């Protein structure tokens, strides 16, 4: 079961990576007036490139849902971070530049840290669902974070705006992952339980909102800024939900907890460095284009 879940999660990671490159390309082509408000959605729906990316998203979501049917959130969601290894080189190639060795190295650090977390933590499955009353405090907290980031992004520009929108999207996608696990369990019980559950409709709203915020982040900044932020935050939020609401467990003791702590620190540092380096390169490109 664990190998099946891991394989499906890696397949989802690849699909999400290809999708991210296509969608970011489509979003970046829009002018600022075209990306304002609901105009962002309308103009993206007219783009064939964006639709290609969206189909990739659907394929990735299908593989992710299947993986969650076999494995815990604490196993599946961290493995999706490997999408960075696919997306960053693809994004660099699309924009006509080579990835620097430092970027590849830090992307590798993210992946290795993730592998350490999965192996040392040895995640155990919990329950697939819990009550709405148990969910409510977490939904309020995530809503406050998303609202705060979105409000602050309205006053920001460039890299900071992209990061704020990516944080909001990543938090929502973490919630969506947990709701997906519940929806898959409900689907196995029959159409009526599936169609009459609050989780399915909450999943639709959360996923749609997260997708719109992700597209806005793609428009605001380079892929190396927004994607690492979203990709790392999503499994962290999903992991918190898995432990606190779905009773998943990290089966670690002694030195294994030290390894887990170091892995989390490494993931955070790698994300910050990737975003910083991308910002510097984008600034350099703008100066070069402006001339002496």
PAKE-79193 format. One record per residue (C-alpha): x, y, z. Coordinates in steps of 0.1 Angstrom, whole numbers, plus 5000, padded with zeros to 4 digits. Each point is the difference from the previous one (the first is absolute). Layout:
<rs>
XYZ
...
</rs>
This chain:
<rs>
500050005000
502850245009
501849944967
496850054980
499350325019
503550134995
500049914962
496750184995
501250305019
503150034979
497849974968
497950295014
503150205007
501149984964
496650094987
499850305023
503550114989
499150004963
496750175008
501850275021
502350094971
497250034975
497750205023
502850245011
500850064964
496450084991
499750235031
503250184994
498950104965
497150205014
500450385006
499350135034
496650154990
499049664984
500949825033
497950235022
497149845019
497849764982
501750104967
502949765010
497649704998
498350124968
503350064981
501549675012
497049814987
500850144965
503549855001
500749664984
503349985020
498150055033
497549734990
502849764994
501350085034
496649965015
499749654985
503349925016
498650125033
497049774996
502349704993
502150095030
497050035023
498749664988
503449845009
500150195033
496549885009
500949644992
503250035021
498050135029
497749704998
503049785007
502250215022
500050265028
500150384994
503349995018
501449774973
498350134968
500150375004
503850045008
500849794970
498350264978
502950245008
502049804974
498050194974
502750275005
502649784984
497949984969
498550354999
503150215006
502149874971
496950004977
499250365010
503650114995
500249834966
496750164990
501350355008
503249944981
502549985028
502049735017
499549915036
503050085021
501749725020
498950175033
496449984989
500349644992
501849935032
497350175022
497349824981
501949685008
500150105037
496350035000
499549654986
502649845023
498550175030
496649874990
501349654996
501650025035
496750125014
498049714984
502549735010
500750135035
496450085007
498549684986
496550154998
497149795011
496450034986
497350145022
496350054992
498750154967
497350235015
499250205031
497150225010
499350354987
500250135036
503649875002
500850164967
498650345008
502850165021
502649904973
497850134972
499750345018
503850015006
500849924964
497450254988
501750275021
503449924985
498750004965
498150325005
503050175016
502349894972
497650114973
499450345016
503850065004
500649894964
497850284987
502650245014
503049814989
501849964966
502449764984
501549725020
498350095033
496649994983
500749674984
501149855033
496950135019
497749864974
501949675000
499749975038
496350044997
499749754972
502349755018
497950025032
496849934980
501549714981
501149855033
496350015012
498949874966
502349705003
498449895033
496550064985
501049794970
500849715023
496650035016
498350034965
501749694988
498849815030
496550124995
500049914963
500849645011
496950005021
497750094971
498650294980
497550125027
502550035029
502450174975
497550254986
498550095034
503250065019
501350355009
503649904992
499349974963
498650354997
502750145022
502649834979
498650174969
500050355015
503549965016
501549854968
498550274977
501150295023
503549855004
500349964962
499150364994
502550125026
502749784984
499450144966
500350355015
503349905016
501249874967
499250344984
501750195028
503449844999
502349734986
499249635004
503049965023
498450255024
496449875003
500349624994
502549925028
497950195025
496749834990
501649664996
501650005035
497150165018
497449764987
501449695016
500750195033
496450105003
498849664989
502349845025
498650215029
496549904990
501049644997
501449995035
497550225018
496749914983
500549664982
502249855027
502949904978
503249935018
503750054995
501649695013
503450145011
502149995032
503350135012
502450104973
497349974973
498350315015
503350194995
500149894964
496450114995
500750345015
503150054978
498049904969
497450265007
502650275005
501849904968
496750024981
499350355013
503550134993
500049854965
496750174992
501250345012
503349974980
498249904968
497650295003
502950245008
502249894971
497150024976
499250355011
503650114994
500149844966
496750164990
501350345011
503249944980
498049924969
498050325003
503250205004
501549834969
496950074980
500050375010
503650034988
502850215014
</rs>
